[in-house]
Amino acid sequence: MAEIPTPEVGIEREWVAAHLADLLRPGDDVTASTSHRGGQTAADTALAAYDVRGYAARRNEVWPTSRRGASALSPYIRHGLLTLPRVWDHVGGGPARDVSTFRDELLWQEYARHLYARLGETTRRSLRFAVEERGSAYQWPTEMACVDLAATELHRDGWLPNQMRMWLASQWTVRDGSGWRDGEDEFFRHLLDGSRAANRVGWQWTVGALTGKPYGFSRWQVGKRAPGLCDRCALRAACPIEEWPPENPPEPRAYVDPQMRRAADGPTSVPPLAATAPEAVWITAESLGDDDPALAAYPDLPVHFVWDRPLLQRLRLASIRLVFLAETLADLAQRRTLHVHLGDPREELVGVPLAATVAPVPGWDQRASALTIASVQNWPWLVPPHDGPVTSFTAWRRRARV
């Protein structure tokens, strides 16, 4: 087994440089996010400090940063350090409008997970409307102050308010006509909360692949959400997004996956269980928090995490993502006996009776089927899986029980 040293608090960046540097893109220096630190301790601190008051009015504000009302909790939610049910409960008792708006955003995250759990890699295609998916190499037009601000924060922090994500996605596709899958990959490499579930749904919504209505990024949005930013722009007298883009709604796809309308079992998956007691807990990047059901169910068992070398070689994630995960593991190692591996999970953990939490991603199924799963815990859904339509958030929401 290719077990490697466990990351230690305070030297995670150096640890990534020593053990994972060959999984980065050439020339990518190892850096940490300037906005978020990984780990349960950081997640708990961020949630305890979060007050939902004012969220509805300020969640889309961009600049100056003091105007922003986004919670910035998404990196912790994405990696299971904060479960959606826990965050949902945290904002209870706040102003009704703010709570309702915030919880709708949590439901959007939940919808994305259900959609991805059901369709898997089918989400790599435009789901309902035919939108360009592949394109040539693209460079952000950083002479535009709005794009430069967003692209800089994407690469430096690994986090953006949703409004800025929509700006970049619309500029990439609606304005410049490049394929949305390339942009989605770019976001996935850099965003600390990058997931194929939420990231793909966000891009598909913005470019009109889900709704047929592309988001038309223009100077009006910049002026409203970042007042004064245009005054700093070199192109302020010749703004390329001064007017709304032409309305070119995409055509409906000739074929829509029937699972979008109904799936017999919904997004659930439980592997056959081995007839033995678990000897360790297996965790993945989908669920690294202390509230992971398998971790909670077996508090005395050692824990195993595998840096999936074949997967990471293909993805070439930005170093800030790897450092965030290393920080999370270093924090966990202060409370649990943690074994860290580098390799293929199906080889690293072969023969070990494992307890695990089902993760609603196709990669979990593929790896779990090759391992000895002795105990399995259900994913902590906010909304229980149902077999109704996932054609849109609204259609899915009608059947959601929460």
C-alpha positions in Angstrom: 0.0 0.0 0.0 1.3 3.5 -0.9 0.7 5.1 2.4 2.2 8.6 2.7 2.7 10.9 5.7 -0.4 12.6 7.1 -0.5 16.4 6.5 0.2 18.5 9.6 -1.4 21.7 10.6 0.6 24.7 9.5 2.7 23.1 6.8 0.0 21.9 4.4 1.3 23.9 1.5 4.8 22.4 1.9 3.2 18.9 2.2 1.4 19.3 -1.1 4.6 20.5 -2.7 6.4 17.4 -1.4 3.8 14.8 -2.2 1.4 16.0 -4.9 3.4 18.5 -7.0 3.5 16.1 -10.0 -0.3 16.1 -10.1 -0.4 19.9 -10.8 -0.3 21.6 -14.2 3.3 22.5 -15.3 4.2 25.9 -13.8 1.5 25.9 -11.1 3.2 27.1 -7.9 1.7 25.6 -4.7 -0.4 28.3 -3.1 -3.2 28.4 -0.5 -6.5 30.2 -0.8 -6.5 33.7 0.7 -10.2 33.5 1.6 -10.8 30.0 3.0 -8.9 27.5 5.1 -9.9 23.9 5.0 -10.9 21.7 7.9 -13.8 21.1 10.3 -12.5 23.7 12.7 -12.6 26.4 10.1 -16.0 25.3 8.9 -17.5 25.3 12.4 -16.0 28.8 13.0 -17.4 30.1 9.7 -20.9 28.7 10.4 -21.0 30.0 14.0 -20.1 33.5 12.7 -22.7 33.5 9.9 -25.8 35.6 10.3 -28.4 35.3 7.6 -29.8 38.8 8.3 -29.6 40.9 5.1 -28.9 37.9 2.8 -31.9 38.5 0.5 -30.9 42.0 -0.3 -27.1 41.6 -0.5 -26.4 38.1 -1.8 -25.7 39.3 -5.3 -23.6 42.3 -4.4 -20.0 42.1 -5.8 -17.9 45.2 -5.2 -16.7 46.7 -3.0 -16.3 43.4 -1.1 -17.8 45.0 2.0 -21.2 45.0 0.2 -21.2 41.3 -0.3 -23.9 39.2 1.4 -23.1 35.7 0.2 -22.4 33.3 3.0 -19.1 31.9 1.5 -19.9 28.6 3.2 -20.0 26.6 -0.1 -16.5 25.1 0.1 -17.3 23.6 3.5 -20.7 22.3 2.2 -19.2 20.8 -0.9 -16.8 18.6 1.1 -19.3 17.6 3.7 -17.7 19.7 6.5 -21.1 21.3 6.8 -24.1 19.2 5.9 -27.0 20.9 4.2 -29.4 19.9 7.1 -27.0 21.5 9.6 -26.8 24.8 7.6 -30.5 24.7 7.1 -31.1 24.6 10.8 -28.5 27.2 11.6 -30.4 30.0 9.9 -33.7 29.2 11.5 -35.1 32.1 13.5 -33.6 34.7 11.2 -35.7 37.3 9.2 -38.3 35.3 7.2 -37.4 36.7 3.8 -33.7 36.1 4.4 -34.2 32.6 5.7 -36.5 31.7 2.7 -34.1 33.1 0.1 -31.1 31.4 1.8 -32.8 28.1 2.1 -33.8 28.2 -1.6 -30.1 28.4 -2.4 -29.5 25.3 -0.2 -32.3 23.6 -2.1 -30.6 24.5 -5.4 -27.4 22.8 -4.1 -29.5 19.8 -3.2 -31.2 19.7 -6.5 -27.9 19.7 -8.3 -26.8 16.6 -6.2 -30.0 14.8 -7.0 -29.7 15.6 -10.7 -26.1 14.4 -10.9 -26.7 11.3 -8.8 -29.4 10.3 -11.3 -27.8 11.3 -14.6 -24.0 11.1 -13.8 -21.8 11.9 -16.8 -24.9 12.6 -18.9 -24.7 16.1 -17.3 -21.7 16.7 -19.4 -24.1 17.2 -22.3 -26.5 20.1 -22.7 -29.6 18.5 -21.0 -32.6 20.2 -22.5 -31.5 22.8 -25.1 -28.8 22.5 -27.7 -25.9 24.8 -26.6 -22.3 24.8 -27.9 -20.3 22.4 -25.7 -16.8 22.4 -27.0 -14.7 25.3 -28.3 -11.2 26.5 -28.8 -8.8 27.6 -26.0 -10.2 30.7 -24.3 -8.5 33.5 -22.4 -10.4 35.8 -20.1 -10.5 39.4 -21.6 -8.8 40.8 -18.5 -8.7 44.3 -19.9 -12.4 44.4 -18.7 -12.3 45.4 -15.1 -15.3 43.2 -14.2 -13.9 40.1 -15.8 -10.4 40.8 -14.4 -11.8 41.1 -10.9 -13.7 37.8 -11.2 -10.9 35.9 -12.8 -8.4 37.1 -10.3 -10.5 36.0 -7.4 -11.2 32.7 -9.1 -7.4 31.9 -9.3 -6.3 33.5 -6.1 -9.1 32.5 -3.7 -10.8 29.6 -5.4 -14.2 31.2 -4.5 -16.6 33.7 -6.1 -20.1 35.0 -5.3 -22.6 33.4 -7.6 -23.1 36.7 -9.5 -19.4 36.8 -10.5 -19.7 33.2 -11.7 -22.6 34.1 -13.9 -20.6 37.0 -15.3 -17.7 34.8 -16.3 -19.9 32.0 -17.6 -21.9 34.4 -19.7 -18.8 36.2 -21.0 -17.2 32.8 -21.9 -20.3 31.5 -23.8 -23.0 34.0 -24.6 -20.7 36.8 -25.4 -17.7 35.0 -26.9 -19.3 31.8 -28.1 -16.9 29.3 -26.6 -18.1 25.9 -25.4 -19.5 25.8 -21.9 -17.9 22.5 -21.0 -14.4 24.1 -21.3 -15.5 26.8 -19.0 -17.0 24.3 -16.5 -13.7 22.5 -16.5 -11.9 25.8 -15.8 -14.1 26.5 -12.8 -13.8 22.9 -11.6 -10.0 23.2 -11.5 -9.9 26.3 -9.4 -13.1 26.5 -7.2 -12.8 25.2 -3.7 -16.4 24.2 -3.9 -16.0 22.8 -7.5 -18.3 19.8 -8.0 -19.6 18.2 -11.1 -23.0 18.5 -9.6 -23.4 22.2 -8.7 -20.8 23.5 -11.2 -22.4 21.8 -14.2 -26.0 22.8 -13.2 -24.8 26.4 -12.8 -23.2 26.5 -16.2 -26.1 24.8 -17.9 -28.5 27.3 -16.3 -26.4 30.3 -17.3 -25.9 29.3 -20.9 -29.6 28.3 -21.4 -29.0 24.6 -21.7 -31.6 23.9 -18.9 -34.1 26.7 -19.4 -33.6 27.9 -23.0 -32.9 31.4 -21.7 -29.2 32.4 -21.7 -28.1 34.9 -19.0 -27.2 38.1 -20.9 -24.3 39.6 -19.1 -24.1 43.4 -19.7 -22.7 46.6 -18.2 -26.1 47.2 -16.5 -25.4 44.2 -14.2 -21.9 45.5 -13.4 -23.2 48.9 -12.6 -25.9 47.5 -10.3 -23.8 44.9 -8.5 -20.4 46.7 -8.5 -21.1 50.4 -8.5 -17.9 52.4 -9.4 -16.0 49.4 -10.8 -16.6 50.6 -14.4 -14.9 53.9 -13.6 -11.7 51.9 -13.1 -11.9 50.1 -16.4 -9.6 50.8 -19.3 -12.6 50.1 -21.6 -15.1 52.3 -19.8 -15.5 54.6 -22.9 -15.8 51.7 -25.3 -17.4 48.9 -23.2 -17.8 45.7 -25.1 -20.8 44.8 -23.0 -22.5 48.2 -23.1 -25.6 46.8 -24.7 -27.5 43.6 -24.1 -26.3 40.7 -26.2 -28.5 39.6 -29.1 -31.3 37.2 -28.0 -30.4 33.9 -29.6 -32.4 31.3 -27.6 -31.1 27.8 -28.2 -33.3 25.1 -29.8 -34.7 22.3 -27.7 -32.7 19.1 -27.9 -34.1 16.4 -30.1 -33.5 13.8 -27.3 -33.9 14.4 -23.6 -32.8 11.7 -21.2 -36.1 10.1 -19.9 -34.5 9.8 -16.5 -34.9 13.6 -16.2 -38.7 13.0 -16.1 -38.8 9.9 -13.9 -36.3 7.4 -12.6 -37.5 4.1 -10.9 -35.3 4.3 -7.8 -34.1 7.9 -7.7 -30.5 8.8 -6.7 -29.6 5.9 -4.4 -26.9 3.3 -4.4 -25.9 0.7 -1.8 -23.3 -1.9 -2.6 -23.5 -5.5 -1.4 -22.2 -5.8 2.1 -19.4 -8.1 3.2 -20.3 -10.5 6.0 -17.7 -9.1 8.4 -17.3 -6.3 10.8 -15.6 -3.1 9.5 -12.0 -2.6 10.5 -11.7 1.0 9.2 -13.7 3.9 7.9 -13.2 5.0 4.3 -13.8 8.7 3.5 -13.6 10.6 0.2 -13.5 14.2 -0.7 -17.3 14.2 -0.9 -17.7 13.8 2.8 -14.8 14.8 5.1 -16.6 16.3 8.1 -17.0 15.0 11.6 -20.7 14.6 10.8 -20.0 12.0 8.1 -22.4 9.2 9.1 -19.7 6.5 8.8 -17.2 8.5 10.9 -19.9 9.2 13.5 -21.0 5.6 13.6 -17.5 4.2 14.2 -15.7 6.7 16.4 -13.0 4.3 17.4 -12.0 2.9 14.1 -9.0 4.2 12.1 -9.8 6.3 9.0 -8.4 6.0 5.5 -8.3 8.6 2.8 -6.9 8.0 -0.7 -5.6 10.7 -3.0 -6.8 9.2 -6.2 -3.7 9.5 -8.4 -5.3 8.4 -11.7 -8.2 10.8 -11.2 -6.0 13.7 -10.1 -3.6 13.1 -13.0 -6.5 13.6 -15.4 -8.1 16.6 -13.6 -4.9 18.6 -12.9 -6.6 20.6 -10.2 -5.2 24.0 -9.1 -3.0 23.8 -6.1 -5.4 25.8 -3.9 -7.8 22.9 -4.1 -5.3 20.4 -3.0 -4.0 22.6 -0.2 -7.6 23.1 1.0 -8.1 19.3 1.1 -4.7 18.8 2.9 -5.7 21.4 5.5 -8.9 19.4 6.0 -7.0 16.2 6.5 -4.5 17.8 8.9 -7.4 19.1 11.0 -9.1 15.7 11.1 -5.9 14.0 12.1 -5.9 15.9 15.3 -9.1 14.0 16.4 -8.9 10.6 14.5 -6.2 8.1 13.6 -5.9 8.9 9.9 -4.0 6.9 7.2 -3.4 8.8 4.0 -2.6 7.0 0.7 -1.6 8.1 -2.8 -2.8 5.7 -5.6 -5.9 4.0 -6.9 -8.4 3.5 -4.0 -9.4 0.1 -5.5 -5.8 -1.0 -5.0 -4.9 0.9 -1.9 -7.8 -0.4 0.2 -8.3 -3.8 -1.3 -9.2 -6.5 1.3 -9.8 -4.1 4.1 -13.3 -4.4 5.6 -14.6 -0.8 5.4 -17.4 1.3 6.8 -18.4 4.1 4.4 -21.0 6.7 3.6 -22.7 6.4 0.2 -21.8 9.5 -1.8 -24.2 10.6 -4.6 -21.6 10.6 -7.3 -20.9 7.9 -10.0 -17.2 7.6 -9.0 -18.1 6.4 -5.6 -20.1 3.5 -7.0 -17.2 2.5 -9.3 -14.7 2.4 -6.5 -17.0 0.9 -3.8 -17.9 -2.0 -6.0 -14.2 -3.1 -6.0 -13.8 -2.8 -2.2 -14.9 -4.7 0.8 -17.7 -2.6 2.2 -18.8 -4.1 5.5 -21.0 -1.3 6.7 -22.7 1.5 4.7 -24.4 4.6 5.9 -26.9 6.7 4.0 -26.0 10.1 2.6 -27.3 12.9 4.8 -29.8 14.3 2.3 -31.7 17.5 3.0 -34.5 16.3 0.7 -35.1 12.5 0.5 -34.7 11.1 -3.0 -37.8 10.8 -5.1 -38.5 9.5 -8.5 -40.2 12.6 -9.9 -38.9 15.0 -12.5 -35.6 16.8 -12.3 -36.1 18.6 -15.6 -35.9 21.9 -13.7 -35.4 23.1 -10.1 -39.1 24.1 -10.0 -40.3 20.7 -11.1 -38.1 18.9 -8.6 -39.0 21.3 -5.8 -42.7 20.5 -6.1 -41.9 16.9 -4.9 -39.3 17.9 -2.3 -40.3 17.2 1.3 -38.3 19.5 3.6 
